């Protein structure tokens, strides 16, 4: 079993890191639809919406790349897990309020509507980060 742990870690890093890279690219290319998605949650003031739409995708892509290549795995898993915690709390908030909005996960490429399924998926990825 111990011989499998490095391979499991590699698979988890590739999955979570790859997911974050794929999610970040459309938001970097077109930040306005992502800003609109953030605004639909109704959590942040307008100045923070625009700042978040510009900063978050770059943080996602950097953490994703560093996870994939295995650089400072614990730190990047922690940062990625914290982002997932925030994203999951926002999605759960929207579900509880009954909002019918896109989660904003993949920017203009579309994504899932907020749902408990999305909360569960994010929670599973957070657990992957804890393992790392």
C-alpha positions in Angstrom: 0.0 0.0 0.0 2.8 2.4 0.9 4.2 1.9 -2.6 0.9 3.2 -4.1 0.8 6.5 -2.1 3.1 8.4 -4.4 1.1 7.3 -7.4 -2.2 8.3 -5.7 -0.7 11.7 -4.8 0.4 12.1 -8.4 -3.1 11.2 -9.7 -4.8 13.6 -7.2 -2.3 16.4 -8.1 -2.9 15.9 -11.8 -6.7 15.9 -11.3 -7.1 18.9 -9.0 -4.3 20.9 -10.7 -5.6 20.1 -14.2 -9.1 21.0 -13.2 -7.9 24.4 -11.9 -5.9 25.1 -15.0 -8.8 24.2 -17.3 -11.2 26.4 -15.2 -8.8 29.3 -15.2 -8.0 29.7 -18.9 -11.5 30.9 -20.1 -11.7 33.3 -17.2 -8.3 34.8 -18.0 -9.2 35.1 -21.7 -12.7 36.6 -21.0 -12.9 38.1 -17.4 -16.2 39.9 -18.0 -18.5 36.8 -18.0 -16.7 35.6 -14.9 -17.2 38.9 -13.2 -20.9 38.7 -14.1 -21.1 35.2 -12.6 -19.5 36.4 -9.4 -21.9 39.4 -9.2 -24.9 37.0 -9.5 -24.0 35.5 -6.2 -24.7 38.9 -4.5 -22.0 38.4 -1.9 -19.3 40.9 -2.9 -19.5 44.6 -3.5 -19.0 45.7 -7.1 -15.4 46.8 -6.6 -14.5 43.4 -5.2 -16.3 41.6 -8.0 -14.1 43.1 -10.7 -10.9 42.6 -8.6 -11.8 39.0 -7.9 -12.5 38.3 -11.6 -9.1 39.6 -12.5 -7.1 38.0 -9.7 -8.7 34.6 -9.0 -8.1 33.0 -12.4 -4.4 33.8 -12.1 -4.2 32.3 -8.6 -6.1 29.3 -9.9 -3.8 28.7 -12.9 -0.6 29.2 -10.8 -1.7 26.8 -8.1 -2.9 24.4 -10.7 0.4 24.4 -12.6 2.4 24.1 -9.4 0.3 21.1 -8.2 0.7 19.4 -11.5 4.5 19.8 -11.6 4.8 18.9 -7.9 6.3 22.2 -6.6 5.6 23.0 -3.0 2.7 20.6 -3.0 1.5 21.2 0.6 1.4 24.9 0.2 -0.4 24.8 -3.1 -2.8 22.1 -1.9 -3.5 24.4 1.1 -4.2 27.4 -1.1 -6.3 25.3 -3.6 -8.2 23.8 -0.7 -8.9 27.3 0.8 -10.1 28.5 -2.6 -12.4 25.4 -2.9 -13.7 26.1 0.6 -14.7 29.7 -0.4 -16.1 28.5 -3.7 -18.1 25.8 -1.9 -19.5 28.2 0.7 -20.6 30.6 -2.1 -22.3 27.8 -4.0 -24.0 26.4 -0.9 -25.2 30.0 -0.1 -26.7 30.3 -3.6 -28.4 26.9 -3.3 -29.9 27.8 0.1 -31.2 31.1 -1.4 -32.7 29.2 -4.4 -30.6 31.2 -6.9 -30.7 29.7 -10.4 -27.3 30.8 -11.5 -24.2 29.4 -13.3 -21.5 28.5 -10.8 -18.9 30.5 -12.8 -16.4 27.7 -12.6 -15.4 27.8 -16.3 -16.2 31.4 -17.1 -17.7 32.0 -20.5 -17.3 28.3 -21.4 -20.3 27.6 -19.2 -20.4 25.4 -16.1 -22.8 23.8 -13.8 -25.8 25.5 -12.3 -25.3 25.9 -8.5 -26.5 22.7 -6.8 -25.8 20.4 -3.9 -24.1 18.1 -6.5 -21.6 21.0 -7.1 -21.1 21.4 -3.3 -20.4 17.7 -3.1 -17.9 17.7 -6.0 -16.1 20.7 -4.5 -16.0 19.0 -1.1 -14.5 15.9 -2.6 -11.8 18.0 -4.3 -11.1 19.7 -0.9 -10.6 16.2 0.6 -8.1 15.5 -2.2 -6.2 18.6 -1.2 -6.2 17.5 2.4 -4.7 14.1 1.3 -1.9 16.0 -0.6 
